[in-house]
Amino acid sequence: MFNDFKIEDYLTKRYEWEELTSNFNIPEEHRQGTVNSLEWFIKNGHKANSLRNGFDKAMQIANLILGDIHGSSKETTKRV
């Protein structure tokens, strides 16, 4: 599951993502750094949050975590 991350790395990045997005416009069910929430954020997070401070960093972290979880067999969707 975690190809390159140690569990501590994952938890640290997840916490950082949750802190960065704490004031973002995100539905309550997607506020925790779960796989489903990170996928939702990558797909929909830009709609109301792209101009917020920390958005690019939060997107980078979400892509990093999901890229590691899914491995090279599944690429995460990036916002263009």
Secondary structure, DSSP 8 states (H G I E B T S, - for coil): --SS--HHHHHHHHHHHHHHTTTS---GGG-S--HHHHHHHHHHTHHHHTTSTTHHHHHHHHHHHHHHHHGGGS------
